[in-house]
C-alpha cells in the first residue's frame, strides 16, 4: 500500500510540474510575440538573456545578434562614457527597480526616445479577458496570491480584488477595455490586492492590452510591495519626515536574480513625453481596483 501511495504522489507531482512548465512556456511565447514593446531579460552583469519580437522590431537586432551581449550597446556614446548603463543596473539591484527616460540607439545608429524600466524581482503575471476571467497565470502569481493556478484559471479576477472594491471593479474593467492602452494603475495613490487567506497587501500593477485569437485581453504585471511599504513606514517613524526607503531586491522562487527591462519607442523623435511602458514582471503604483 505504501508503494501505491508513493507512486500516486509522484504522479501528482509530475502532473503539477508538467502543468507549471506548460504555463510558463505559454507566458514565454506570449512575451516573445509582443511586438509593441521591447521586453527582454538581463543577468546581473547586464548581459542579454532573452529577446522578444518587440525588441527586435524597435532596436533592429535579431535574437542571435544580442543574446550574451552587454545591454550598454543600446545607450548613446555619451551615456556609456558617463557610466550610465552600470549605474542603472546598480540602482535596480539595490532598489528593486529603476525607471528612466532618455535616448537609446538602434542597430543602424539612429536614436529614439524611450521609457525604460529595470525590474529586479519576478512579478506575478495574470492575463485577463474582457469578460473579467483569469485566462493565464505564472508561478509567481501562485506564490503571491496563495492560490494554485487550477483555482484561479477561469475565475473572475475579482477574487484577487479586496472585497470592498469588488462592486466597482467590473465597471472600471469595462472602461479600460473601451480605451485599452499600456499604462500603470493610477497615479499617486495606493493599490491593494487580496490573497486566498483573506489578507490584503499593497501592490503595484501595470497593464498591457493584447490581441489574441480569443479576443482582446489585458496582461497584468503585479508586484507585492509590502516590504517596501514597511521600510518606508519604519524610515518615517525614525526620522519624523516624509522619506522614501526603497525595498531591496527580493527573489521569490528564483536562485539567481535577473533583471527585466522594457522600452517603448516614441514615434516623435523630438518628443520628450513618450508614453510610459511596463515590462513583463513590472508594475507601478495605482489608484483604483485593477482591470
SERO-4910 file (N, C-alpha, C, O; in steps of 0.05 Angstrom, whole numbers):
BEGIN
 pado doro    nc1    nc2    nc3   cac1   cac2   cac3    cc1    cc2    cc3    oc1    oc2    oc3
  Unk    A     17    -24      0      0      0      0     17     25      0     11     45    -13
  Unk    A     39     24     15     57     47     16     68     54    -11     69     77    -19
  Unk    A     76     33    -26     87     38    -52     66     50    -71     73     66    -88
  Unk    A     41     41    -69     20     52    -85     16     82    -80     13     98    -98
  Unk    A     15     89    -54     11    117    -47     35    134    -56     31    156    -66
  Unk    A     59    122    -53     82    137    -62     82    142    -92     89    164   -101
  Unk    A     74    122   -107     72    124   -136     51    145   -144     55    161   -162
  Unk    A     28    144   -130      7    163   -135     16    192   -129     11    210   -145
  Unk    A     30    195   -107     40    222   -100     61    231   -121     61    255   -128
  Unk    A     77    213   -130     97    220   -150     84    228   -176     93    248   -189
  Unk    A     63    214   -184     49    221   -209     36    249   -206     36    265   -225
  Unk    A     25    255   -182     13    281   -178     34    303   -180     29    324   -193
  Unk    A     57    299   -168     78    319   -170     87    323   -199     92    345   -208
  Unk    A     88    301   -214     96    303   -242     75    318   -258     82    334   -276
  Unk    A     49    314   -252     28    328   -265     30    358   -259     26    375   -277
  Unk    A     36    365   -234     38    393   -226     62    406   -241     59    428   -251
  Unk    A     84    392   -241    108    403   -254    103    406   -284    112    426   -296
  Unk    A     89    387   -296     83    389   -325     65    413   -330     70    428   -350
  Unk    A     44    417   -314     26    440   -317     41    466   -314     36    485   -328
  Unk    A     59    466   -294     74    491   -289     92    497   -313     94    520   -322
  Unk    A    105    477   -323    123    481   -346    107    491   -371    116    509   -385
  Unk    A     84    479   -376     67    487   -398     58    516   -396     58    531   -415
  Unk    A     50    523   -371     40    550   -367     63    570   -371     59    591   -383
  Unk    A     87    564   -360    110    582   -363    117    584   -393    125    606   -402
  Unk    A    115    562   -407    120    563   -436    100    581   -450    108    596   -468
  Unk    A     75    580   -442     55    598   -454     62    627   -450     59    643   -468
  Unk    A     70    633   -425     78    661   -419    102    669   -435    103    692   -445
  Unk    A    121    651   -438    145    658   -453    138    664   -482    148    683   -494
  Unk    A    120    647   -493    112    652   -521     96    678   -524     99    692   -543
  Unk    A     79    683   -503     64    708   -504     82    732   -504     78    750   -520
  Unk    A    102    732   -487    121    755   -486    137    757   -512    141    778   -522
  Unk    A    146    734   -522    162    734   -547    146    745   -570    158    757   -588
  Unk    A    120    742   -570    103    751   -592     93    780   -589     80    790   -608
  Unk    A     99    793   -567     91    821   -564    109    838   -582    134    836   -580
  Unk    A     98    855   -599    114    870   -618    114    900   -612    129    915   -624
  Unk    A     96    909   -594     95    938   -589    115    946   -567    120    970   -564
  Unk    A    126    927   -553    144    934   -531    169    916   -532    168    893   -539
  Unk    A    192    928   -527    217    913   -525    218    902   -496    221    917   -477
  Unk    A    216    876   -494    217    863   -468    239    842   -468    238    823   -484
  Unk    A    258    845   -451    280    825   -450    292    823   -422    287    841   -405
  Unk    A    306    802   -417    317    797   -391    348    798   -392    361    790   -411
  Unk    A    359    810   -370    388    812   -367    397    795   -343    382    791   -325
  Unk    A    422    787   -344    433    775   -320    445    798   -303    442    821   -310
  Unk    A    456    791   -280    465    812   -261    488    829   -272    494    850   -262
  Unk    A    502    819   -293    523    834   -305    514    850   -329    530    863   -342
  Unk    A    488    850   -334    477    866   -356    478    853   -383    474    866   -403
  Unk    A    484    827   -383    484    812   -408    455    803   -416    440    796   -398
  Unk    A    449    804   -441    422    798   -451    417    768   -451    433    753   -462
  Unk    A    395    760   -438    389    732   -435    366    723   -453    366    702   -465
  Unk    A    346    741   -455    323    735   -473    317    759   -490    326    782   -484
  Unk    A    302    755   -512    297    777   -531    270    771   -545    266    749   -555
  Unk    A    252    791   -544    225    786   -556    222    800   -583    240    815   -592
  Unk    A    199    795   -596    195    807   -622    194    837   -622    203    850   -641
  Unk    A    184    849   -601    183    878   -599    211    890   -597    217    910   -609
  Unk    A    229    876   -583    256    886   -581    270    885   -608    285    903   -615
  Unk    A    265    863   -623    277    861   -650    266    883   -668    282    895   -683
  Unk    A    240    889   -667    228    909   -684    238    937   -677    245    953   -694
  Unk    A    239    943   -651    245    970   -642    275    976   -644    283    998   -653
  Unk    A    292    956   -637    321    961   -636    335    952   -661    358    960   -666
  Unk    A    323    934   -677    335    926   -702    354    902   -701    365    894   -721
  Unk    A    358    891   -677    375    867   -674    359    842   -674    337    841   -663
  Unk    A    370    821   -686    357    795   -684    366    782   -658    385    791   -645
  Unk    A    353    761   -650    359    747   -625    388    737   -625    402    738   -605
  Unk    A    397    727   -648    424    716   -650    446    737   -647    468    731   -639
  Unk    A    439    762   -653    458    783   -652    462    794   -624    483    807   -618
  Unk    A    442    790   -606    444    804   -580    446    786   -556    456    794   -535
  Unk    A    438    761   -558    440    743   -535    469    741   -525    487    735   -541
  Unk    A    473    746   -500    500    746   -488    515    772   -490    537    775   -479
  Unk    A    503    792   -504    516    818   -508    508    837   -485    488    833   -471
  Unk    A    525    857   -481    521    876   -460    498    896   -468    498    905   -491
  Unk    A    480    901   -449    458    919   -456    467    948   -460    452    965   -470
  Unk    A    492    954   -453    503    981   -457    503    989   -486    504   1013   -492
  Unk    A    502    970   -504    502    977   -533    478    994   -541    479   1007   -562
  Unk    A    457    994   -525    433   1009   -532    434   1038   -522    417   1054   -529
  Unk    A    455   1044   -507    458   1072   -497    475   1088   -516    490   1078   -533
  Unk    A    473   1114   -514    489   1132   -530    518   1132   -521    524   1123   -499
  Unk    A    536   1141   -538    564   1142   -530    568   1159   -506    584   1152   -488
  Unk    A    553   1181   -504    556   1199   -481    548   1185   -455    561   1188   -435
  Unk    A    526   1170   -456    516   1156   -432    535   1134   -425    539   1129   -401
  Unk    A    546   1120   -445    565   1098   -438    590   1110   -425    601   1098   -406
  Unk    A    599   1132   -435    623   1145   -424    619   1154   -396    638   1154   -380
  Unk    A    594   1162   -389    589   1172   -362    582   1149   -343    577   1154   -319
  Unk    A    582   1124   -353    576   1101   -336    547   1097   -330    540   1083   -310
  Unk    A    529   1108   -346    500   1106   -341    490   1077   -341    474   1070   -324
  Unk    A    498   1060   -360    488   1032   -360    494   1017   -334    477   1004   -323
  Unk    A    518   1020   -324    526   1006   -299    511   1018   -276    503   1004   -258
  Unk    A    507   1044   -276    492   1057   -254    463   1047   -254    452   1043   -232
  Unk    A    450   1044   -277    423   1035   -278    421   1006   -267    402   1001   -251
  Unk    A    439    989   -273    439    962   -262    443    963   -232    429    948   -217
  Unk    A    461    979   -222    466    981   -194    441    991   -179    434    980   -158
  Unk    A    427   1011   -190    404   1021   -176    381   1000   -176    367    998   -157
  Unk    A    379    985   -198    358    965   -199    364    943   -179    345    933   -166
  Unk    A    389    935   -176    396    914   -157    391    924   -128    381    908   -112
  Unk    A    397    949   -122    395    959    -95    367    967    -88    359    964    -65
  Unk    A    352    978   -107    326    989   -101    303    970   -110    280    974   -102
  Unk    A    310    950   -125    289    932   -135    278    940   -162    267    923   -176
  Unk    A    281    965   -169    270    975   -194    283   1002   -201    289   1017   -183
  Unk    A    287   1007   -226    298   1032   -235    284   1040   -261    282   1024   -280
  Unk    A    274   1064   -262    259   1073   -286    271   1100   -295    277   1117   -279
  Unk    A    274   1103   -321    285   1128   -332    275   1133   -360    264   1114   -372
  Unk    A    278   1157   -370    272   1163   -398    297   1175   -410    312   1190   -397
  Unk    A    302   1169   -435    325   1180   -449    328   1169   -477    312   1153   -486
  Unk    A    350   1178   -490    355   1169   -517    368   1141   -516    385   1135   -500
  Unk    A    359   1124   -535    371   1098   -539    379   1095   -568    369   1111   -585
  Unk    A    396   1076   -574    407   1074   -601    400   1047   -614    402   1026   -602
  Unk    A    390   1049   -639    384   1025   -654    409   1013   -667    430   1025   -666
  Unk    A    406    990   -679    428    977   -693    439    994   -716    463    995   -720
  Unk    A    421   1009   -730    430   1026   -752    442   1052   -743    449   1069   -760
  Unk    A    444   1057   -717    456   1081   -706    436   1103   -701    443   1123   -689
  Unk    A    411   1100   -710    391   1121   -705    382   1121   -676    384   1100   -662
  Unk    A    373   1143   -666    365   1146   -638    335   1147   -635    321   1156   -654
  Unk    A    326   1138   -613    297   1141   -607    294   1146   -577    310   1138   -560
  Unk    A    273   1161   -570    267   1168   -542    250   1145   -530    230   1137   -541
  Unk    A    259   1136   -506    246   1113   -494    242   1116   -464    257   1130   -451
  Unk    A    222   1103   -454    218   1099   -426    229   1072   -419    219   1052   -431
  Unk    A    247   1069   -401    260   1043   -395    257   1037   -366    261   1054   -348
  Unk    A    248   1012   -360    246   1004   -333    262    978   -329    259    959   -344
  Unk    A    278    977   -308    292    953   -299    279    943   -274    275    958   -254
  Unk    A    271    918   -273    258    906   -250    275    883   -240    282    865   -256
  Unk    A    281    883   -214    299    863   -204    285    841   -188    298    827   -172
  Unk    A    260    837   -192    246    815   -179    224    806   -197    211    822   -211
  Unk    A    220    780   -199    198    769   -216    171    778   -207    166    778   -183
  Unk    A    154    786   -225    127    795   -219    107    773   -222    111    754   -237
  Unk    A     85    775   -208     62    758   -213     50    768   -239     45    792   -243
  Unk    A     44    750   -257     32    757   -283      6    743   -287      4    719   -285
  Unk    A    -14    759   -293    -41    748   -296    -53    760   -322    -53    784   -326
  Unk    A    -64    742   -339    -77    751   -364   -107    749   -360   -117    728   -351
  Unk    A   -121    770   -366   -150    772   -361   -165    778   -387   -156    795   -402
  Unk    A   -187    765   -391   -204    770   -414   -221    795   -410   -223    805   -388
  Unk    A   -234    804   -432   -251    827   -429   -275    821   -412   -287    839   -400
  Unk    A   -282    795   -409   -304    787   -392   -296    786   -362   -312    780   -345
  Unk    A   -270    791   -357   -261    791   -330   -252    764   -319   -250    760   -295
  Unk    A   -248    744   -337   -240    718   -328   -210    715   -330   -197    726   -348
  Unk    A   -198    701   -310   -170    696   -310   -163    674   -330   -172    652   -327
  Unk    A   -147    681   -350   -141    663   -372   -113    649   -369   -109    628   -379
  Unk    A    -95    663   -355    -68    652   -352    -55    665   -328    -58    688   -323
  Unk    A    -39    649   -314    -23    659   -292      4    646   -293      8    625   -305
  Unk    A     24    659   -279     50    646   -277     55    636   -249     38    640   -231
  Unk    A     78    623   -245     84    611   -219     85    632   -197     77    627   -175
  Unk    A     95    656   -204     97    677   -183     69    686   -174     66    693   -151
  Unk    A     49    685   -191     22    692   -183     12    673   -162     -2    680   -144
  Unk    A     19    648   -166     11    628   -146     23    634   -119      9    632    -98
  Unk    A     48    642   -119     62    648    -93     51    673    -81     46    674    -57
  Unk    A     46    694    -97     37    719    -86      9    718    -75      4    728    -53
  Unk    A     -9    704    -89    -37    704    -81    -45    679    -64    -66    679    -52
  Unk    A    -28    659    -65    -34    636    -48    -53    615    -61    -59    595    -48
  Unk    A    -62    621    -85    -79    602    -99    -62    585   -118    -41    594   -127
  Unk    A    -71    561   -124    -59    546   -146    -70    556   -172    -91    570   -173
  Unk    A    -56    551   -194    -66    560   -220    -93    548   -226   -110    561   -239
  Unk    A    -97    523   -218   -123    510   -223   -146    525   -209   -168    526   -219
  Unk    A   -140    536   -186   -160    551   -171   -166    578   -184   -188    589   -180
  Unk    A   -147    590   -198   -151    616   -210   -161    616   -239   -178    633   -246
  Unk    A   -152    597   -255   -160    597   -283   -190    595   -287   -203    577   -275
  Unk    A   -201    612   -303   -230    612   -309   -246    627   -289   -270    631   -293
  Unk    A   -234    637   -267   -249    650   -246   -249    681   -251   -232    691   -265
  Unk    A   -269    695   -240   -269    724   -242   -245    736   -229   -236    727   -207
  Unk    A   -233    756   -241   -209    769   -230   -216    782   -203   -198    788   -187
  Unk    A   -241    787   -197   -249    799   -172   -241    782   -148   -241    792   -125
  Unk    A   -234    757   -152   -225    740   -130   -199    751   -119   -191    744    -96
  Unk    A   -185    767   -134   -159    778   -126   -161    807   -117   -141    820   -112
  Unk    A   -185    817   -117   -190    845   -110   -202    847    -82   -219    831    -76
  Unk    A   -193    866    -65   -205    869    -39   -236    871    -40   -247    883    -58
  Unk    A   -249    859    -20   -278    856    -20   -292    883    -24   -312    884    -38
  Unk    A   -282    904    -10   -296    929    -11   -295    943    -39   -309    962    -44
  Unk    A   -278    932    -56   -275    944    -83   -287    927   -105   -288    936   -128
  Unk    A   -296    903    -98   -306    885   -119   -329    896   -135   -331    892   -159
  Unk    A   -347    911   -122   -371    921   -135   -364    941   -157   -378    943   -177
  Unk    A   -343    956   -153   -335    977   -172   -318    966   -195   -317    978   -217
  Unk    A   -306    943   -190   -286    934   -209   -296    928   -237   -282    935   -256
  Unk    A   -319    914   -240   -328    908   -268   -331    933   -285   -324    933   -309
  Unk    A   -341    955   -274   -344    979   -289   -317    991   -297   -314   1001   -319
  Unk    A   -298    990   -278   -271   1001   -284   -258    984   -306   -243    994   -323
  Unk    A   -262    958   -304   -250    940   -324   -262    946   -352   -247    947   -371
  Unk    A   -288    951   -353   -301    958   -378   -290    984   -389   -286    986   -414
  Unk    A   -285   1003   -372   -273   1028   -381   -246   1025   -393   -238   1037   -412
  Unk    A   -230   1007   -380   -203   1002   -390   -204    990   -418   -190    999   -436
  Unk    A   -221    970   -423   -222    957   -449   -234    975   -470   -229    972   -494
  Unk    A   -250    995   -462   -262   1014   -481   -240   1032   -492   -243   1042   -514
  Unk    A   -219   1036   -477   -197   1053   -486   -171   1040   -477   -155   1051   -461
  Unk    A   -166   1016   -487   -144    999   -478   -117   1010   -487   -113   1015   -511
  Unk    A    -99   1014   -469    -72   1023   -475    -54   1015   -451    -63   1014   -429
  Unk    A    -29   1011   -457    -10   1004   -436     -8   1027   -416     -4   1050   -423
  Unk    A    -10   1021   -391     -9   1041   -370     -6   1029   -343    -13   1006   -338
  Unk    A      6   1044   -324      6   1035   -296    -22   1041   -285    -37   1056   -296
  Unk    A    -28   1029   -263    -54   1034   -250    -52   1060   -234    -39   1061   -213
  Unk    A    -66   1080   -243    -69   1105   -228    -43   1120   -226    -23   1114   -238
  Unk    A    -44   1140   -209    -20   1156   -204    -22   1169   -176    -41   1183   -170
  Unk    A     -3   1164   -160     -1   1177   -134    -19   1166   -112    -21   1177    -90
  Unk    A    -33   1144   -117    -50   1132    -97    -43   1102    -94    -28   1091   -110
  Unk    A    -53   1090    -72    -46   1063    -66    -65   1043    -77    -89   1047    -80
  Unk    A    -54   1020    -84    -69    997    -94    -65    973    -74    -44    970    -62
  Unk    A    -86    957    -72    -84    934    -55    -96    910    -69   -114    912    -85
  Unk    A    -86    886    -63    -96    861    -74   -104    843    -51   -100    849    -27
  Unk    A   -115    820    -58   -128    802    -38   -118    774    -42   -119    762    -64
  Unk    A   -107    762    -20    -97    735    -21   -119    714    -14   -140    721     -5
  Unk    A   -112    689    -19   -130    667    -12   -137    667     18   -159    659     25
  Unk    A   -118    674     35   -122    673     63   -137    698     73   -139    703     98
  Unk    A   -148    714     54   -164    738     61   -148    761     71   -159    780     83
  Unk    A   -122    760     68   -105    783     76   -102    802     53   -102    794     30
  Unk    A   -100    827     59    -97    849     40    -68    858     39    -56    859     61
  Unk    A    -58    864     16    -30    873     15    -26    894     -7    -40    893    -27
  Unk    A     -7    912     -4     -3    933    -24     12    923    -48     29    906    -46
  Unk    A      4    933    -71     16    924    -96     20    947   -115      9    968   -112
  Unk    A     37    942   -135     40    959   -158     32    942   -182     39    918   -184
  Unk    A     16    954   -200      5    938   -223      8    954   -249      3    978   -250
  Unk    A     17    940   -269     18    952   -296      1    936   -315     -1    911   -312
  Unk    A    -11    949   -334    -29    936   -352    -20    939   -381    -11    960   -390
  Unk    A    -21    917   -396    -14    917   -425    -37    903   -440    -41    879   -436
  Unk    A    -52    917   -457    -72    904   -473    -59    888   -495    -40    897   -507
  Unk    A    -70    865   -501    -60    849   -523    -84    837   -538   -105    833   -527
  Unk    A    -79    831   -564    -99    819   -581    -92    789   -583    -69    782   -590
  Unk    A   -112    772   -579   -107    743   -581   -129    731   -600   -147    745   -608
  Unk    A   -126    706   -607   -146    692   -623   -173    691   -609   -193    689   -623
  Unk    A   -172    693   -583   -197    692   -568   -208    720   -562   -229    723   -548
  Unk    A   -196    741   -573   -205    768   -569   -186    784   -552   -165    774   -544
  Unk    A   -193    809   -546   -175    827   -530   -172    817   -501   -192    807   -489
  Unk    A   -148    819   -491   -143    813   -464   -124    833   -452   -112    849   -467
  Unk    A   -120    832   -426   -101    850   -413    -81    833   -398    -88    815   -383
  Unk    A    -56    840   -402    -34    827   -389    -25    843   -365    -15    866   -368
  Unk    A    -29    833   -341    -24    848   -316      1    838   -303      5    814   -298
  Unk    A     19    857   -296     43    850   -281     40    862   -253     35    886   -250
  Unk    A     42    845   -233     34    853   -205     58    848   -187     69    826   -186
  Unk    A     65    868   -172     88    866   -153     78    872   -125     65    892   -119
  Unk    A     84    853   -107     78    857    -78     99    876    -66    122    869    -66
  Unk    A     90    899    -57    108    919    -46    106    922    -16    112    943     -5
  Unk    A     97    901     -3     94    901     26    121    908     40    122    925     58
  Unk    A    142    896     31    168    901     43    176    930     40    186    942     59
  Unk    A    172    941     17    179    969     12    163    987     30    173   1006     42
  Unk    A    137    982     32    119    998     49    128    997     78    127   1018     92
  Unk    A    135    974     88    144    971    115    169    987    120    172    999    141
  Unk    A    188    986    101    212   1001    104    207   1031    103    220   1046    118
  Unk    A    189   1039     86    182   1068     85    170   1077    111    177   1098    122
  Unk    A    152   1060    122    139   1067    148    160   1069    170    158   1087    187
  Unk    A    178   1050    171    199   1049    192    217   1074    189    225   1086    209
  Unk    A    223   1081    164    240   1104    160    227   1130    169    240   1147    181
  Unk    A    201   1132    163    186   1156    171    184   1158    201    186   1179    213
  Unk    A    181   1135    214    179   1134    243    205   1143    256    204   1157    276
  Unk    A    227   1135    244    253   1142    255    260   1172    251    270   1185    269
  Unk    A    254   1182    228    262   1209    222    241   1230    227    247   1253    230
  Unk    A    216   1221    228    194   1241    232    189   1257    207    175   1277    208
  Unk    A    201   1250    185    199   1264    160    188   1245    138    189   1221    142
  Unk    A    179   1257    117    169   1241     94    193   1233     78    204   1249     63
  Unk    A    202   1208     80    224   1198     65    216   1173     50    196   1160     56
  Unk    A    232   1166     32    226   1142     16    248   1122     19    271   1127     12
  Unk    A    242   1099     29    262   1078     33    254   1055     14    235   1040     20
  Unk    A    269   1051     -7    262   1031    -27    270   1004    -17    290   1000     -4
  Unk    A    254    984    -24    260    957    -16    282    946    -34    284    953    -57
  Unk    A    299    930    -22    320    917    -37    308    894    -53    285    885    -47
  Unk    A    323    884    -72    313    863    -89    307    838    -73    324    828    -58
  Unk    A    282    828    -75    274    803    -62    268    783    -84    254    789   -103
  Unk    A    278    760    -81    275    739   -101    258    717    -91    263    705    -70
  Unk    A    236    712   -105    218    691    -98    220    669   -119    218    674   -143
  Unk    A    223    644   -110    225    621   -127    246    624   -149    242    613   -171
  Unk    A    268    638   -142    289    640   -161    316    637   -146    318    647   -124
  Unk    A    335    623   -157    361    620   -144    380    643   -152    400    647   -138
  Unk    A    375    656   -174    391    679   -182    373    702   -189    351    698   -199
  Unk    A    383    726   -184    368    750   -191    374    758   -219    398    762   -226
  Unk    A    354    762   -235    357    772   -262    340    797   -265    320    800   -252
  Unk    A    349    814   -283    336    839   -287    319    839   -313    328    830   -334
  Unk    A    295    848   -310    278    852   -333    280    880   -343    282    899   -326
  Unk    A    278    885   -368    278    912   -379    258    915   -401    254    896   -416
  Unk    A    246    938   -403    228    943   -425    232    971   -435    238    989   -420
  Unk    A    228    975   -461    230   1003   -471    209   1006   -493    204    987   -508
  Unk    A    199   1029   -496    178   1035   -515    187   1058   -533    195   1079   -523
  Unk    A    186   1054   -558    194   1075   -577    174   1098   -577    150   1094   -575
  Unk    A    185   1122   -578    168   1146   -582    171   1153   -612    192   1159   -621
  Unk    A    148   1153   -626    149   1157   -655    158   1185   -662    170   1190   -683
  Unk    A    153   1204   -644    161   1232   -650    189   1235   -638    192   1237   -613
  Unk    A    209   1236   -655    237   1236   -645    243   1259   -627    258   1256   -608
  Unk    A    230   1282   -632    236   1305   -615    221   1306   -589    226   1322   -572
  Unk    A    201   1288   -587    184   1289   -564    198   1279   -539    213   1260   -541
  Unk    A    193   1291   -517    203   1281   -491    180   1274   -473    183   1274   -448
  Unk    A    158   1267   -485    135   1258   -469    126   1231   -480    102   1227   -485
  Unk    A    145   1213   -483    138   1187   -493    119   1172   -475    121   1176   -451
  Unk    A    102   1156   -486     84   1140   -469    100   1122   -451    121   1112   -459
  Unk    A     90   1118   -427    104   1101   -409     98   1072   -415     76   1066   -424
  Unk    A    117   1055   -411    112   1027   -416    120   1010   -392    135   1020   -374
  Unk    A    111    986   -391    119    968   -369    131    943   -380    127    937   -404
  Unk    A    145    929   -364    157    904   -374    143    881   -361    129    883   -341
  Unk    A    148    858   -374    138    833   -363    150    829   -335    174    825   -333
  Unk    A    132    830   -312    142    829   -285    146    856   -273    160    858   -252
  Unk    A    134    877   -285    136    904   -275    109    917   -272     90    912   -287
  Unk    A    107    934   -252     82    949   -249     88    974   -233    110    977   -223
  Unk    A     69    993   -232     72   1018   -219     49   1023   -200     28   1011   -202
  Unk    A     53   1042   -182     33   1048   -163      7   1056   -176      6   1070   -195
  Unk    A    -16   1046   -165    -42   1051   -177    -60   1065   -158    -53   1072   -135
  Unk    A    -85   1070   -167   -103   1085   -151   -131   1073   -149   -148   1085   -136
  Unk    A   -136   1051   -162   -163   1041   -163   -163   1011   -167   -142   1000   -172
  Unk    A   -185    998   -163   -185    969   -168   -175    963   -196   -181    978   -215
  Unk    A   -159    943   -198   -145    939   -224   -161    922   -243   -177    905   -235
  Unk    A   -156    927   -269   -171    914   -290   -160    886   -295   -170    872   -312
***
